[in-house]
Amino acid sequence: VFHVAATVRFEEKIKTAVAINIVSSHDLVNLSKKMANLKSYIHVSTAYANCINKCIEEKIYPPAIEGNKIRLMIECVPEKILDNITPRLETFGNF
């Protein structure tokens, strides 16, 4: 499985970005786990990952916020409020 889908539009609505970049990735991993003959799962990230760091090492970085927490926020918080808080969330990392 090659997972290369994402949105890299920096002005994307956070609800859309989370659906594409977090929820769909989670769903694809779960689907892949059900594939009896799966040999590998390849996830290709963007060149903009961790761009808040001056030096980007080839390692796994801890997320600024856990995917399940931001997913829950997207499901529970009205879109107008999400639009207002998104600029402040962006200071925590890339979404």
N, CA and C atoms as an extended XYZ file, in Angstrom:
285
Properties=species:S:1:pos:R:3:atomname:S:1:resname:S:1:resid:I:1 pbc="F F F"
N         0.852       -1.166        0.000 N   VAL     1
C         0.000        0.000        0.000 CA  VAL     1
C         0.895        1.225        0.000 C   VAL     1
N         0.650        2.144       -0.919 N   PHE     2
C         1.344        3.423       -0.961 CA  PHE     2
C         0.342        4.506       -0.584 C   PHE     2
N         0.599        5.201        0.493 N   HIS     3
C        -0.273        6.282        0.932 CA  HIS     3
C         0.448        7.592        0.647 C   HIS     3
N        -0.007        8.303       -0.375 N   VAL     4
C         0.639        9.554       -0.773 CA  VAL     4
C        -0.358       10.713       -0.852 C   VAL     4
N        -1.547       10.524       -0.316 N   ALA     5
C        -2.583       11.559       -0.386 CA  ALA     5
C        -2.503       12.492        0.809 C   ALA     5
N        -2.650       13.774        0.553 N   ALA     6
C        -2.676       14.778        1.619 CA  ALA     6
C        -3.112       16.106        1.030 C   ALA     6
N        -3.491       17.005        1.897 N   THR     7
C        -3.697       18.380        1.465 CA  THR     7
C        -2.556       19.206        2.052 C   THR     7
N        -1.971       20.009        1.224 N   VAL     8
C        -0.891       20.890        1.677 CA  VAL     8
C        -1.272       22.350        1.459 C   VAL     8
N        -2.553       22.591        1.298 N   ARG     9
C        -3.043       23.969        1.182 CA  ARG     9
C        -3.017       24.594        2.578 C   ARG     9
N        -2.187       25.578        2.768 N   PHE    10
C        -2.017       26.164        4.089 CA  PHE    10
C        -3.226       26.975        4.532 C   PHE    10
N        -4.089       27.351        3.606 N   GLU    11
C        -5.301       28.083        3.968 CA  GLU    11
C        -6.518       27.160        4.064 C   GLU    11
N        -6.285       25.866        4.002 N   GLU    12
C        -7.364       24.869        4.080 CA  GLU    12
C        -8.117       25.003        5.403 C   GLU    12
N        -9.421       24.822        5.358 N   LYS    13
C       -10.216       24.785        6.580 CA  LYS    13
C        -9.689       23.619        7.420 C   LYS    13
N        -9.568       23.826        8.725 N   ILE    14
C        -8.976       22.803        9.583 CA  ILE    14
C        -9.796       21.512        9.565 C   ILE    14
N       -11.108       21.641        9.454 N   LYS    15
C       -11.962       20.454        9.414 CA  LYS    15
C       -11.633       19.597        8.192 C   LYS    15
N       -11.410       20.222        7.058 N   THR    16
C       -11.053       19.510        5.828 CA  THR    16
C        -9.650       18.932        5.936 C   THR    16
N        -8.711       19.719        6.443 N   ALA    17
C        -7.323       19.258        6.569 CA  ALA    17
C        -7.224       18.046        7.492 C   ALA    17
N        -7.958       18.068        8.600 N   VAL    18
C        -7.939       16.933        9.531 CA  VAL    18
C        -8.560       15.701        8.876 C   VAL    18
N        -9.652       15.898        8.150 N   ALA    19
C       -10.299       14.764        7.469 CA  ALA    19
C        -9.346       14.116        6.461 C   ALA    19
N        -8.624       14.929        5.724 N   ILE    20
C        -7.738       14.404        4.684 CA  ILE    20
C        -6.432       13.880        5.272 C   ILE    20
N        -5.818       14.631        6.166 N   ASN    21
C        -4.471       14.299        6.630 CA  ASN    21
C        -4.417       13.382        7.847 C   ASN    21
N        -5.455       13.361        8.644 N   ILE    22
C        -5.436       12.529        9.850 CA  ILE    22
C        -6.424       11.376        9.751 C   ILE    22
N        -7.702       11.706        9.529 N   VAL    23
C        -8.740       10.668        9.521 CA  VAL    23
C        -8.511        9.662        8.399 C   VAL    23
N        -8.239       10.154        7.190 N   SER    24
C        -8.054        9.217        6.068 CA  SER    24
C        -6.812        8.353        6.274 C   SER    24
N        -5.744        8.920        6.857 N   SER    25
C        -4.543        8.122        7.139 CA  SER    25
C        -4.848        7.029        8.151 C   SER    25
N        -5.566        7.372        9.196 N   HIS    26
C        -5.966        6.407       10.220 CA  HIS    26
C        -6.822        5.294        9.606 C   HIS    26
N        -7.783        5.692        8.784 N   ASP    27
C        -8.664        4.704        8.149 CA  ASP    27
C        -7.898        3.781        7.207 C   ASP    27
N        -6.933        4.322        6.471 N   LEU    28
C        -6.155        3.508        5.544 CA  LEU    28
C        -5.262        2.515        6.290 C   LEU    28
N        -4.694        2.919        7.409 N   VAL    29
C        -3.910        1.988        8.229 CA  VAL    29
C        -4.804        0.850        8.714 C   VAL    29
N        -5.987        1.184        9.210 N   ASN    30
C        -6.910        0.148        9.683 CA  ASN    30
C        -7.338       -0.787        8.560 C   ASN    30
N        -7.592       -0.255        7.374 N   LEU    31
C        -7.946       -1.084        6.230 CA  LEU    31
C        -6.780       -1.999        5.860 C   LEU    31
N        -5.577       -1.448        5.872 N   SER    32
C        -4.388       -2.225        5.509 CA  SER    32
C        -4.146       -3.382        6.471 C   SER    32
N        -4.479       -3.192        7.735 N   LYS    33
C        -4.309       -4.260        8.734 CA  LYS    33
C        -5.173       -5.475        8.408 C   LYS    33
N        -6.228       -5.277        7.627 N   LYS    34
C        -7.130       -6.373        7.264 CA  LYS    34
C        -6.685       -7.109        6.002 C   LYS    34
N        -5.631       -6.634        5.353 N   MET    35
C        -5.137       -7.249        4.120 CA  MET    35
C        -4.240       -8.429        4.460 C   MET    35
N        -4.717       -9.614        4.155 N   ALA    36
C        -4.007      -10.843        4.540 CA  ALA    36
C        -2.617      -10.943        3.922 C   ALA    36
N        -2.435      -10.481        2.711 N   ASN    37
C        -1.152      -10.627        2.014 CA  ASN    37
C        -0.357       -9.326        1.924 C   ASN    37
N        -0.619       -8.408        2.812 N   LEU    38
C         0.086       -7.129        2.786 CA  LEU    38
C         1.570       -7.342        3.050 C   LEU    38
N         2.405       -6.782        2.193 N   LYS    39
C         3.857       -6.895        2.336 CA  LYS    39
C         4.448       -5.627        2.953 C   LYS    39
N         3.900       -4.469        2.596 N   SER    40
C         4.420       -3.233        3.166 CA  SER    40
C         3.391       -2.116        3.065 C   SER    40
N         3.576       -1.135        3.926 N   TYR    41
C         2.741        0.060        3.949 CA  TYR    41
C         3.700        1.241        3.892 C   TYR    41
N         3.605        2.024        2.850 N   ILE    42
C         4.495        3.154        2.646 CA  ILE    42
C         3.688        4.447        2.773 C   ILE    42
N         4.084        5.308        3.701 N   HIS    43
C         3.442        6.609        3.854 CA  HIS    43
C         4.451        7.676        3.447 C   HIS    43
N         4.091        8.479        2.469 N   VAL    44
C         4.960        9.556        2.004 CA  VAL    44
C         4.426       10.867        2.572 C   VAL    44
N         5.246       11.534        3.356 N   SER    45
C         4.857       12.795        3.960 CA  SER    45
C         5.264       13.952        3.057 C   SER    45
N         4.878       15.154        3.466 N   THR    46
C         5.212       16.335        2.672 CA  THR    46
C         6.587       16.866        3.033 C   THR    46
N         7.110       17.689        2.189 N   ALA    47
C         8.393       18.342        2.455 CA  ALA    47
C         8.251       19.397        3.546 C   ALA    47
N         7.020       19.743        3.894 N   TYR    48
C         6.785       20.776        4.886 CA  TYR    48
C         6.625       20.230        6.293 C   TYR    48
N         6.761       18.952        6.478 N   ALA    49
C         6.626       18.368        7.812 CA  ALA    49
C         7.720       18.903        8.727 C   ALA    49
N         7.336       19.311        9.910 N   ASN    50
C         8.268       19.816       10.922 CA  ASN    50
C         9.020       21.064       10.485 C   ASN    50
N         8.413       21.877        9.635 N   CYS    51
C         9.112       23.061        9.136 CA  CYS    51
C         9.306       24.123       10.208 C   CYS    51
N         8.703       23.938       11.372 N   ILE    52
C         8.922       24.882       12.470 CA  ILE    52
C        10.285       24.661       13.119 C   ILE    52
N        10.963       23.555       12.790 N   ASN    53
C        12.293       23.257       13.324 CA  ASN    53
C        13.372       23.782       12.379 C   ASN    53
N        14.455       24.323       12.922 N   LYS    54
C        15.559       24.809       12.093 CA  LYS    54
C        16.303       23.657       11.437 C   LYS    54
N        16.461       22.569       12.165 N   CYS    55
C        17.147       21.385       11.649 CA  CYS    55
C        16.180       20.208       11.731 C   CYS    55
N        15.936       19.571       10.604 N   ILE    56
C        15.008       18.435       10.572 CA  ILE    56
C        15.816       17.158       10.421 C   ILE    56
N        15.755       16.331       11.445 N   GLU    57
C        16.475       15.066       11.438 CA  GLU    57
C        15.589       13.965       10.867 C   GLU    57
N        16.216       12.890       10.457 N   GLU    58
C        15.470       11.749        9.947 CA  GLU    58
C        15.067       10.872       11.128 C   GLU    58
N        13.983       11.271       11.788 N   LYS    59
C        13.485       10.570       12.961 CA  LYS    59
C        11.991       10.843       13.088 C   LYS    59
N        11.352       10.139       13.964 N   ILE    60
C         9.925       10.369       14.221 CA  ILE    60
C         9.812       11.416       15.317 C   ILE    60
N         9.121       12.497       15.006 N   TYR    61
C         8.920       13.581       15.962 CA  TYR    61
C         7.592       13.383       16.686 C   TYR    61
N         7.544       13.706       17.967 N   PRO    62
C         6.269       13.615       18.679 CA  PRO    62
C         5.310       14.674       18.150 C   PRO    62
N         4.045       14.359       18.045 N   PRO    63
C         3.091       15.348       17.525 CA  PRO    63
C         2.852       16.472       18.534 C   PRO    63
N         2.531       17.651       18.010 N   ALA    64
C         2.193       18.786       18.871 CA  ALA    64
C         0.882       18.515       19.612 C   ALA    64
N         0.015       17.776       18.970 N   ILE    65
C        -1.263       17.369       19.564 CA  ILE    65
C        -1.592       16.003       18.975 C   ILE    65
N        -2.114       15.123       19.797 N   GLU    66
C        -2.426       13.773       19.331 CA  GLU    66
C        -3.579       13.809       18.320 C   GLU    66
N        -3.483       12.951       17.314 N   GLY    67
C        -4.492       12.901       16.259 CA  GLY    67
C        -5.896       12.667       16.782 C   GLY    67
N        -6.028       11.779       17.770 N   ASN    68
C        -7.372       11.497       18.300 CA  ASN    68
C        -7.955       12.709       19.026 C   ASN    68
N        -7.102       13.547       19.620 N   LYS    69
C        -7.593       14.738       20.320 CA  LYS    69
C        -8.056       15.807       19.334 C   LYS    69
N        -7.287       16.020       18.276 N   ILE    70
C        -7.706       17.029       17.294 CA  ILE    70
C        -8.920       16.527       16.515 C   ILE    70
N        -8.978       15.222       16.288 N   ARG    71
C       -10.144       14.648       15.608 CA  ARG    71
C       -11.405       14.858       16.448 C   ARG    71
N       -11.306       14.637       17.742 N   LEU    72
C       -12.437       14.851       18.651 CA  LEU    72
C       -12.839       16.327       18.663 C   LEU    72
N       -11.846       17.218       18.671 N   MET    73
C       -12.135       18.645       18.648 CA  MET    73
C       -12.899       19.018       17.381 C   MET    73
N       -12.465       18.488       16.239 N   ILE    74
C       -13.111       18.789       14.963 CA  ILE    74
C       -14.555       18.302       14.950 C   ILE    74
N       -14.797       17.170       15.599 N   GLU    75
C       -16.149       16.599       15.628 CA  GLU    75
C       -17.072       17.359       16.583 C   GLU    75
N       -16.513       17.970       17.626 N   CYS    76
C       -17.335       18.561       18.684 CA  CYS    76
C       -17.464       20.086       18.643 C   CYS    76
N       -16.495       20.754       18.067 N   VAL    77
C       -16.477       22.219       18.094 CA  VAL    77
C       -17.137       22.767       16.821 C   VAL    77
N       -18.032       23.731       16.954 N   PRO    78
C       -18.667       24.331       15.770 CA  PRO    78
C       -17.631       24.943       14.821 C   PRO    78
N       -17.927       24.892       13.524 N   GLU    79
C       -16.976       25.328       12.503 CA  GLU    79
C       -16.573       26.794       12.658 C   GLU    79
N       -17.488       27.640       13.061 N   LYS    80
C       -17.159       29.064       13.238 CA  LYS    80
C       -16.089       29.242       14.321 C   LYS    80
N       -16.201       28.491       15.400 N   ILE    81
C       -15.203       28.559       16.474 CA  ILE    81
C       -13.876       27.983       15.980 C   ILE    81
N       -13.938       26.883       15.221 N   LEU    82
C       -12.712       26.309       14.650 CA  LEU    82
C       -11.989       27.326       13.785 C   LEU    82
N       -12.734       28.055       12.975 N   ASP    83
C       -12.133       29.075       12.116 CA  ASP    83
C       -11.416       30.150       12.952 C   ASP    83
N       -11.995       30.482       14.105 N   ASN    84
C       -11.407       31.515       14.965 CA  ASN    84
C       -10.162       31.023       15.709 C   ASN    84
N       -10.130       29.760       16.088 N   ILE    85
C        -8.995       29.264       16.871 CA  ILE    85
C        -7.879       28.657       16.018 C   ILE    85
N        -8.146       28.391       14.756 N   THR    86
C        -7.137       27.763       13.888 CA  THR    86
C        -5.819       28.533       13.857 C   THR    86
N        -5.819       29.857       13.713 N   PRO    87
C        -4.523       30.564       13.709 CA  PRO    87
C        -3.704       30.324       14.971 C   PRO    87
N        -4.361       30.187       16.109 N   ARG    88
C        -3.649       29.928       17.365 CA  ARG    88
C        -3.157       28.492       17.423 C   ARG    88
N        -3.897       27.551       16.852 N   LEU    89
C        -3.461       26.153       16.833 CA  LEU    89
C        -2.221       25.980       15.963 C   LEU    89
N        -2.117       26.767       14.912 N   GLU    90
C        -0.997       26.636       13.986 CA  GLU    90
C         0.341       26.949       14.648 C   GLU    90
N         0.324       27.666       15.759 N   THR    91
C         1.590       27.946       16.440 CA  THR    91
C         2.143       26.698       17.122 C   THR    91
N         1.307       25.663       17.275 N   PHE    92
C         1.744       24.412       17.901 CA  PHE    92
C         2.384       23.460       16.909 C   PHE    92
N         2.269       23.725       15.630 N   GLY    93
C         2.840       22.834       14.626 CA  GLY    93
C         2.029       22.849       13.366 C   GLY    93
N         2.321       21.929       12.462 N   ASN    94
C         1.633       21.860       11.172 CA  ASN    94
C         0.367       21.036       11.280 C   ASN    94
N        -0.677       21.567       10.649 N   PHE    95
C        -1.932       20.812       10.567 CA  PHE    95
C        -2.311       20.697        9.133 C   PHE    95
